[in-house]
Amino acid sequence: MQVIIEEVVSRIKATNSEAALSPQALNTVVTAVMEAIAAQDQRGADQEEERSLQNYQERVRPGR
């Protein structure tokens, strides 16, 4: 998944230059958010698969 940030508006008062959102800090935040979204999507897909009819049919199939 690609993220395109068209505009960033920030009203942060920084007490030192390291406290502001540097490109590296912003990249870290975006990476963490993207990983969390991917994990959430995977959990949803796993839950859907667990509730699927095919999964149910395989679990109750005779001879297993």
Secondary structure, DSSP 8 states (H G I E B T S, - for coil): --------------SSTTTS--HHHHHHHHHHHHHHHHHHHHHHHHHHHHHSHHHHHHHS-TT-
